Amino acid sequence: MNTHLTEILGIRYPIIMAPMFLVSNTKMLIAAADAGITGCVPALNYRTDSDFRAALDELKLNCKGPFGVNLIANRSNYRFEEQLNTCLEYKVDYIITSLGSPKAIIEACRPLGIKVFCDVINLEYARKVVPLGCDALIAVSSEAGGHCGTESYKTLIPDLIREFGIPVISAGGVGDHRGLEEKLTLGACGVSVGSPFIATHESPVSQDYKNACIQYGKNDIVKTTKLSGVPCTVINTPYQQSIGTEINWLEKFLHKFKFLKKYVKMLTYWKGMKSLEKAALGATYKTIWCAGPSIEYTHKIETVQEVVDRLIKK
Ligand SMILES: Cc1cc2nc3c(=O)[nH]c(=O)nc-3n(C[C@H](O)[C@H](O)[C@H](O)COP(=O)(O)O)c2cc1C
């Protein structure tokens, strides 16, 4: 399983444990490195710069392989500059960029040798980021969990490879070895896997959330714009069904005013993230749980190592 990804990061298997808001933590990243893959944590999972630094200190000390940080590069992330500077100071191994322009990240990381992988959902967005000089594209497909794409990996991977000729990592829908092999056969140099790691012993989310990943499957995933204004996958729990998957009439109405749009978007995002946080970490009847169709492969709570075994063993 030697690929461009295993070579540039010096890992055993071409797998990134994908960054997951509220889910990824240092324990999971350390376990990922022990299992021969690499993990990436969203900087947003830390409320303050000192919490973020404490996590990076722990990872530097205990992670037996490379680890990455995910940075949201658009205006919704008002702590962007501080987070980027901390990543540079700690010289993290790689950064995964999502939303917004990765220009500032790529320019700052290149002189330090920090690799930058950019999330893209289509050719149009890839055309904007490739000239900036990213090290690889992450093809976020329509099968992905979280903020998913619109195109299937079946066309997105070959299209990106054909047009840009730079390494492509596939994100979305991988839960077993067949899924990994399929993406490598299509030409991807690795996969970024999120949802299958939610129900692990190392994961910090509530028991109810983990159990939901076991009980529900791919047919129970719906895409909602209610959380952030753009499609995000959630489990279709009875509560989720009761609130629907579209922003409410008032938000829709306010979106029509150009000068208000930005603030309405920020408010929708903030409200959505708060409701995700409540559901992910505590007991509540408002069960809005973010996960992708690849929870289909989750049948019990396992260790990170066991999930990795499932991905690498035939
Ligand atoms: C619960 C959850 C939270 C996520 N949070 C983030 C995030 O904070 N930043 C990001 O770039 N992607 C995020 N993603 C997307 C993942 O990084 C990755 O692209 C996706 O999980 C791949 O699809 P899969 O879940 O089928 O493996 C999230 C996905 C999930 C399921």
The ligand as a Gaussian input file, in Angstrom:
#p B3LYP/6-31G(d) Opt

LIG

0 1
 C      -19.089000      14.404000      12.593000
 C      -18.290000      15.010000      11.480000
 C      -17.669000      16.234000      11.666000
 C      -16.887000      16.788000      10.636000
 N      -16.219000      17.955000      10.872000
 C      -15.387000      18.451000       9.924000
 C      -14.612000      19.609000      10.198000
 O      -14.646000      20.187000      11.287000
 N      -13.806000      20.065000       9.197000
 C      -13.722000      19.440000       7.981000
 O      -12.971000      19.893000       7.127000
 N      -14.441000      18.334000       7.707000
 C      -15.249000      17.816000       8.658000
 N      -15.950000      16.664000       8.406000
 C      -15.728000      15.961000       7.131000
 C      -14.583000      14.948000       7.283000
 O      -13.359000      15.604000       7.485000
 C      -14.472000      14.008000       6.054000
 O      -14.404000      14.756000       4.873000
 C      -15.653000      13.040000       5.987000
 O      -15.909000      12.504000       7.250000
 C      -15.374000      11.903000       5.018000
 O      -16.511000      11.110000       4.837000
 P      -16.849000       9.817000       5.740000
 O      -17.487000      10.358000       6.960000
 O      -17.742000       8.995000       4.904000
 O      -15.552000       9.110000       6.031000
 C      -16.762000      16.106000       9.393000
 C      -17.421000      14.882000       9.215000
 C      -18.156000      14.327000      10.233000
 C      -18.829000      13.004000      10.025000

